């Protein structure tokens, strides 16, 4: 797997897992009135979620990389017309 392909695959994995990580631990605002959205989280904790997402994406990419390099996933058959180097 080339570094450029790994980078773009990582970006795709990162965005997909972001939507999985964002709702974790969300508590809604109980305050009502003007200027408060009932669906807004009290404490979004975005820095922790972004770091967790980055780590989770790196682990998923590492697993995919190992599976491609060991031949469990036959990447070349899918994308290179069946020619393995």
N, CA, C and O atoms as a GROMACS GRO file, in nm:
protein
  340
    1UNK      N    1   0.085  -0.116   0.000
    1UNK     CA    2   0.000   0.000   0.000
    1UNK      C    3   0.090   0.123   0.000
    1UNK      O    4   0.178   0.136   0.085
    2UNK      N    5   0.067   0.210  -0.093
    2UNK     CA    6   0.151   0.329  -0.104
    2UNK      C    7   0.116   0.429   0.008
    2UNK      O    8   0.004   0.426   0.061
    3UNK      N    9   0.210   0.515   0.044
    3UNK     CA   10   0.182   0.614   0.149
    3UNK      C   11   0.067   0.708   0.114
    3UNK      O   12  -0.011   0.747   0.202
    4UNK      N   13   0.055   0.745  -0.013
    4UNK     CA   14  -0.054   0.833  -0.054
    4UNK      C   15  -0.189   0.764  -0.038
    4UNK      O   16  -0.285   0.824   0.008
    5UNK      N   17  -0.196   0.638  -0.078
    5UNK     CA   18  -0.318   0.561  -0.063
    5UNK      C   19  -0.352   0.544   0.085
    5UNK      O   20  -0.468   0.556   0.124
    6UNK      N   21  -0.253   0.516   0.167
    6UNK     CA   22  -0.275   0.501   0.311
    6UNK      C   23  -0.326   0.632   0.372
    6UNK      O   24  -0.413   0.629   0.459
    7UNK      N   25  -0.272   0.745   0.327
    7UNK     CA   26  -0.316   0.875   0.378
    7UNK      C   27  -0.463   0.901   0.345
    7UNK      O   28  -0.539   0.941   0.432
    8UNK      N   29  -0.502   0.878   0.222
    8UNK     CA   30  -0.640   0.903   0.183
    8UNK      C   31  -0.735   0.802   0.247
    8UNK      O   32  -0.848   0.837   0.282
    9UNK      N   33  -0.692   0.680   0.263
    9UNK     CA   34  -0.772   0.581   0.333
    9UNK      C   35  -0.790   0.622   0.479
    9UNK      O   36  -0.898   0.605   0.536
   10UNK      N   37  -0.684   0.676   0.540
   10UNK     CA   38  -0.692   0.724   0.677
   10UNK      C   39  -0.793   0.839   0.688
   10UNK      O   40  -0.871   0.843   0.783
   11UNK      N   41  -0.793   0.931   0.592
   11UNK     CA   42  -0.888   1.042   0.596
   11UNK      C   43  -1.032   0.992   0.589
   11UNK      O   44  -1.119   1.042   0.660
   12UNK      N   45  -1.057   0.896   0.504
   12UNK     CA   46  -1.192   0.841   0.492
   12UNK      C   47  -1.232   0.772   0.622
   12UNK      O   48  -1.343   0.791   0.671
   13UNK      N   49  -1.142   0.692   0.677
   13UNK     CA   50  -1.170   0.623   0.804
   13UNK      C   51  -1.193   0.725   0.914
   13UNK      O   52  -1.282   0.707   0.997
   14UNK      N   53  -1.112   0.832   0.917
   14UNK     CA   54  -1.124   0.934   1.021
   14UNK      C   55  -1.262   0.999   1.020
   14UNK      O   56  -1.323   1.017   1.125
   15UNK      N   57  -1.310   1.035   0.900
   15UNK     CA   58  -1.440   1.100   0.892
   15UNK      C   59  -1.554   1.005   0.927
   15UNK      O   60  -1.651   1.047   0.989
   16UNK      N   61  -1.544   0.880   0.888
   16UNK     CA   62  -1.649   0.784   0.920
   16UNK      C   63  -1.654   0.759   1.070
   16UNK      O   64  -1.762   0.757   1.129
   17UNK      N   65  -1.539   0.740   1.133
   17UNK     CA   66  -1.537   0.715   1.277
   17UNK      C   67  -1.571   0.839   1.358
   17UNK      O   68  -1.614   0.827   1.472
   18UNK      N   69  -1.552   0.957   1.302
   18UNK     CA   70  -1.588   1.080   1.373
   18UNK      C   71  -1.737   1.080   1.407
   18UNK      O   72  -1.775   1.117   1.518
   19UNK      N   73  -1.820   1.039   1.313
   19UNK     CA   74  -1.964   1.037   1.339
   19UNK      C   75  -2.003   0.925   1.435
   19UNK      O   76  -2.114   0.926   1.489
   20UNK      N   77  -1.915   0.830   1.458
   20UNK     CA   78  -1.938   0.727   1.557
   20UNK      C   79  -1.897   0.776   1.696
   20UNK      O   80  -1.959   0.738   1.795
   21UNK      N   81  -1.794   0.859   1.703
   21UNK     CA   82  -1.739   0.904   1.831
   21UNK      C   83  -1.814   1.026   1.885
   21UNK      O   84  -1.827   1.040   2.007
   22UNK      N   85  -1.862   1.114   1.800
   22UNK     CA   86  -1.925   1.239   1.845
   22UNK      C   87  -2.040   1.221   1.944
   22UNK      O   88  -2.045   1.297   2.041
   23UNK      N   89  -2.131   1.128   1.926
   23UNK     CA   90  -2.243   1.119   2.022
   23UNK      C   91  -2.208   1.056   2.157
   23UNK      O   92  -2.294   1.050   2.245
   24UNK      N   93  -2.088   1.009   2.175
   24UNK     CA   94  -2.051   0.942   2.300
   24UNK      C   95  -2.053   1.040   2.418
   24UNK      O   96  -1.991   1.146   2.412
   25UNK      N   97  -2.124   1.003   2.524
   25UNK     CA   98  -2.126   1.082   2.646
   25UNK      C   99  -2.198   1.214   2.638
   25UNK      O  100  -2.170   1.305   2.717
   26UNK      N  101  -2.291   1.228   2.546
   26UNK     CA  102  -2.361   1.355   2.529
   26UNK      C  103  -2.474   1.366   2.631
   26UNK      O  104  -2.557   1.275   2.642
   27UNK      N  105  -2.476   1.476   2.704
   27UNK     CA  106  -2.585   1.509   2.796
   27UNK      C  107  -2.651   1.636   2.744
   27UNK      O  108  -2.582   1.733   2.715
   28UNK      N  109  -2.782   1.637   2.731
   28UNK     CA  110  -2.854   1.752   2.677
   28UNK      C  111  -2.865   1.864   2.780
   28UNK      O  112  -2.859   1.842   2.900
   29UNK      N  113  -2.880   1.985   2.728
   29UNK     CA  114  -2.907   2.102   2.812
   29UNK      C  115  -3.046   2.088   2.872
   29UNK      O  116  -3.141   2.054   2.801
   30UNK      N  117  -3.060   2.114   3.000
   30UNK     CA  118  -3.191   2.112   3.064
   30UNK      C  119  -3.249   2.252   3.076
   30UNK      O  120  -3.365   2.268   3.114
   31UNK      N  121  -3.169   2.353   3.045
   31UNK     CA  122  -3.217   2.490   3.054
   31UNK      C  123  -3.305   2.521   2.934
   31UNK      O  124  -3.280   2.476   2.822
   32UNK      N  125  -3.407   2.596   2.961
   32UNK     CA  126  -3.495   2.637   2.852
   32UNK      C  127  -3.483   2.787   2.832
   32UNK      O  128  -3.404   2.855   2.898
   33UNK      N  129  -3.560   2.836   2.741
   33UNK     CA  130  -3.562   2.979   2.720
   33UNK      C  131  -3.496   3.019   2.590
   33UNK      O  132  -3.453   2.936   2.511
   34UNK      N  133  -3.490   3.150   2.573
   34UNK     CA  134  -3.436   3.203   2.450
   34UNK      C  135  -3.283   3.186   2.446
   34UNK      O  136  -3.215   3.219   2.543
   35UNK      N  137  -3.233   3.137   2.336
   35UNK     CA  138  -3.089   3.122   2.319
   35UNK      C  139  -3.035   2.985   2.357
   35UNK      O  140  -2.915   2.962   2.346
   36UNK      N  141  -3.120   2.895   2.401
   36UNK     CA  142  -3.077   2.761   2.437
   36UNK      C  143  -3.145   2.660   2.346
   36UNK      O  144  -3.266   2.663   2.327
   37UNK      N  145  -3.066   2.571   2.292
   37UNK     CA  146  -3.120   2.464   2.210
   37UNK      C  147  -3.129   2.340   2.296
   37UNK      O  148  -3.031   2.302   2.361
   38UNK      N  149  -3.244   2.276   2.298
   38UNK     CA  150  -3.263   2.158   2.382
   38UNK      C  151  -3.175   2.041   2.338
   38UNK      O  152  -3.144   1.954   2.419
   39UNK      N  153  -3.134   2.039   2.214
   39UNK     CA  154  -3.052   1.929   2.165
   39UNK      C  155  -2.903   1.953   2.175
   39UNK      O  156  -2.824   1.864   2.143
   40UNK      N  157  -2.862   2.071   2.219
   40UNK     CA  158  -2.720   2.103   2.229
   40UNK      C  159  -2.660   2.034   2.352
   40UNK      O  160  -2.723   2.030   2.457
   41UNK      N  161  -2.539   1.979   2.339
   41UNK     CA  162  -2.478   1.912   2.454
   41UNK      C  163  -2.431   2.013   2.559
   41UNK      O  164  -2.391   2.125   2.526
   42UNK      N  165  -2.435   1.971   2.686
   42UNK     CA  166  -2.387   2.058   2.793
   42UNK      C  167  -2.237   2.077   2.784
   42UNK      O  168  -2.186   2.189   2.791
   43UNK      N  169  -2.166   1.967   2.768
   43UNK     CA  170  -2.020   1.970   2.759
   43UNK      C  171  -1.978   1.885   2.639
   43UNK      O  172  -1.973   1.762   2.651
   44UNK      N  173  -1.949   1.946   2.525
   44UNK     CA  174  -1.919   1.866   2.406
   44UNK      C  175  -1.788   1.789   2.415
   44UNK      O  176  -1.777   1.681   2.358
   45UNK      N  177  -1.686   1.841   2.486
   45UNK     CA  178  -1.557   1.774   2.505
   45UNK      C  179  -1.496   1.731   2.371
   45UNK      O  180  -1.457   1.616   2.353
   46UNK      N  181  -1.490   1.826   2.279
   46UNK     CA  182  -1.447   1.796   2.142
   46UNK      C  183  -1.301   1.756   2.132
   46UNK      O  184  -1.266   1.672   2.049
   47UNK      N  185  -1.214   1.815   2.213
   47UNK     CA  186  -1.071   1.782   2.203
   47UNK      C  187  -1.049   1.634   2.236
   47UNK      O  188  -0.976   1.565   2.164
   48UNK      N  189  -1.111   1.586   2.343
   48UNK     CA  190  -1.097   1.445   2.381
   48UNK      C  191  -1.154   1.355   2.273
   48UNK      O  192  -1.095   1.251   2.242
   49UNK      N  193  -1.267   1.393   2.215
   49UNK     CA  194  -1.329   1.311   2.111
   49UNK      C  195  -1.246   1.309   1.984
   49UNK      O  196  -1.237   1.206   1.917
   50UNK      N  197  -1.186   1.422   1.948
   50UNK     CA  198  -1.101   1.426   1.828
   50UNK      C  199  -0.974   1.343   1.848
   50UNK      O  200  -0.930   1.275   1.755
   51UNK      N  201  -0.916   1.348   1.967
   51UNK     CA  202  -0.798   1.265   1.994
   51UNK      C  203  -0.834   1.116   1.994
   51UNK      O  204  -0.760   1.034   1.939
   52UNK      N  205  -0.947   1.082   2.055
   52UNK     CA  206  -0.992   0.943   2.053
   52UNK      C  207  -1.020   0.896   1.911
   52UNK      O  208  -0.986   0.784   1.875
   53UNK      N  209  -1.081   0.981   1.832
   53UNK     CA  210  -1.111   0.948   1.693
   53UNK      C  211  -0.983   0.928   1.612
   53UNK      O  212  -0.975   0.836   1.530
   54UNK      N  213  -0.883   1.012   1.635
   54UNK     CA  214  -0.756   1.000   1.564
   54UNK      C  215  -0.688   0.867   1.598
   54UNK      O  216  -0.635   0.800   1.510
   55UNK      N  217  -0.689   0.831   1.726
   55UNK     CA  218  -0.629   0.705   1.769
   55UNK      C  219  -0.705   0.586   1.713
   55UNK      O  220  -0.644   0.491   1.664
   56UNK      N  221  -0.836   0.591   1.720
   56UNK     CA  222  -0.919   0.481   1.668
   56UNK      C  223  -0.899   0.464   1.517
   56UNK      O  224  -0.892   0.351   1.468
   57UNK      N  225  -0.890   0.574   1.444
   57UNK     CA  226  -0.868   0.568   1.299
   57UNK      C  227  -0.732   0.508   1.266
   57UNK      O  228  -0.719   0.432   1.170
   58UNK      N  229  -0.630   0.544   1.345
   58UNK     CA  230  -0.496   0.488   1.323
   58UNK      C  231  -0.495   0.337   1.347
   58UNK      O  232  -0.429   0.263   1.274
   59UNK      N  233  -0.568   0.292   1.448
   59UNK     CA  234  -0.575   0.148   1.475
   59UNK      C  235  -0.646   0.075   1.362
   59UNK      O  236  -0.600  -0.031   1.318
   60UNK      N  237  -0.757   0.130   1.313
   60UNK     CA  238  -0.829   0.067   1.202
   60UNK      C  239  -0.742   0.063   1.077
   60UNK      O  240  -0.739  -0.039   1.007
   61UNK      N  241  -0.670   0.172   1.049
   61UNK     CA  242  -0.581   0.174   0.933
   61UNK      C  243  -0.468   0.072   0.949
   61UNK      O  244  -0.431   0.005   0.852
   62UNK      N  245  -0.415   0.057   1.069
   62UNK     CA  246  -0.308  -0.041   1.093
   62UNK      C  247  -0.358  -0.183   1.069
   62UNK      O  248  -0.287  -0.265   1.012
   63UNK      N  249  -0.479  -0.211   1.112
   63UNK     CA  250  -0.536  -0.345   1.089
   63UNK      C  251  -0.556  -0.369   0.939
   63UNK      O  252  -0.522  -0.477   0.889
   64UNK      N  253  -0.608  -0.270   0.867
   64UNK     CA  254  -0.626  -0.284   0.723
   64UNK      C  255  -0.491  -0.302   0.654
   64UNK      O  256  -0.478  -0.384   0.563
   65UNK      N  257  -0.389  -0.226   0.696
   65UNK     CA  258  -0.256  -0.237   0.638
   65UNK      C  259  -0.199  -0.378   0.657
   65UNK      O  260  -0.144  -0.436   0.563
   66UNK      N  261  -0.212  -0.432   0.777
   66UNK     CA  262  -0.161  -0.566   0.803
   66UNK      C  263  -0.235  -0.669   0.718
   66UNK      O  264  -0.174  -0.760   0.663
   67UNK      N  265  -0.366  -0.655   0.707
   67UNK     CA  266  -0.445  -0.750   0.627
   67UNK      C  267  -0.409  -0.742   0.479
   67UNK      O  268  -0.408  -0.844   0.410
   68UNK      N  269  -0.380  -0.621   0.430
   68UNK     CA  270  -0.340  -0.606   0.289
   68UNK      C  271  -0.201  -0.665   0.266
   68UNK      O  272  -0.179  -0.736   0.168
   69UNK      N  273  -0.108  -0.636   0.356
   69UNK     CA  274   0.029  -0.683   0.338
   69UNK      C  275   0.044  -0.834   0.356
   69UNK      O  276   0.132  -0.894   0.295
   70UNK      N  277  -0.041  -0.895   0.437
   70UNK     CA  278  -0.034  -1.040   0.455
   70UNK      C  279  -0.112  -1.115   0.348
   70UNK      O  280  -0.102  -1.238   0.339
   71UNK      N  281  -0.190  -1.044   0.267
   71UNK     CA  282  -0.262  -1.108   0.158
   71UNK      C  283  -0.403  -1.153   0.194
   71UNK      O  284  -0.470  -1.215   0.111
   72UNK      N  285  -0.449  -1.124   0.315
   72UNK     CA  286  -0.585  -1.161   0.352
   72UNK      C  287  -0.683  -1.078   0.269
   72UNK      O  288  -0.784  -1.131   0.221
   73UNK      N  289  -0.654  -0.950   0.253
   73UNK     CA  290  -0.730  -0.864   0.163
   73UNK      C  291  -0.648  -0.852   0.035
   73UNK      O  292  -0.535  -0.802   0.039
   74UNK      N  293  -0.702  -0.895  -0.075
   74UNK     CA  294  -0.629  -0.893  -0.202
   74UNK      C  295  -0.655  -0.762  -0.274
   74UNK      O  296  -0.733  -0.756  -0.369
   75UNK      N  297  -0.589  -0.661  -0.229
   75UNK     CA  298  -0.605  -0.524  -0.276
   75UNK      C  299  -0.577  -0.512  -0.426
   75UNK      O  300  -0.649  -0.443  -0.499
   76UNK      N  301  -0.472  -0.579  -0.470
   76UNK     CA  302  -0.429  -0.567  -0.610
   76UNK      C  303  -0.530  -0.627  -0.707
   76UNK      O  304  -0.544  -0.579  -0.819
   77UNK      N  305  -0.598  -0.730  -0.666
   77UNK     CA  306  -0.700  -0.789  -0.752
   77UNK      C  307  -0.817  -0.695  -0.772
   77UNK      O  308  -0.880  -0.694  -0.878
   78UNK      N  309  -0.847  -0.615  -0.670
   78UNK     CA  310  -0.961  -0.525  -0.678
   78UNK      C  311  -0.929  -0.400  -0.758
   78UNK      O  312  -1.011  -0.356  -0.839
   79UNK      N  313  -0.811  -0.342  -0.737
   79UNK     CA  314  -0.783  -0.210  -0.790
   79UNK      C  315  -0.678  -0.205  -0.901
   79UNK      O  316  -0.673  -0.107  -0.975
   80UNK      N  317  -0.595  -0.307  -0.913
   80UNK     CA  318  -0.487  -0.304  -1.013
   80UNK      C  319  -0.513  -0.400  -1.128
   80UNK      O  320  -0.419  -0.433  -1.201
   81UNK      N  321  -0.632  -0.445  -1.145
   81UNK     CA  322  -0.664  -0.534  -1.256
   81UNK      C  323  -0.613  -0.675  -1.236
   81UNK      O  324  -0.594  -0.748  -1.334
   82UNK      N  325  -0.591  -0.716  -1.113
   82UNK     CA  326  -0.551  -0.853  -1.084
   82UNK      C  327  -0.403  -0.879  -1.090
   82UNK      O  328  -0.362  -0.995  -1.080
   83UNK      N  329  -0.321  -0.777  -1.105
   83UNK     CA  330  -0.177  -0.796  -1.114
   83UNK      C  331  -0.116  -0.762  -0.980
   83UNK      O  332  -0.121  -0.647  -0.937
   84UNK      N  333  -0.058  -0.860  -0.913
   84UNK     CA  334   0.009  -0.836  -0.784
   84UNK      C  335   0.158  -0.818  -0.809
   84UNK      O  336   0.216  -0.890  -0.890
   85UNK      N  337   0.221  -0.722  -0.739
   85UNK     CA  338   0.366  -0.702  -0.761
   85UNK      C  339   0.449  -0.813  -0.703
   85UNK      O  340   0.571  -0.809  -0.714
   0.00000   0.00000   0.00000
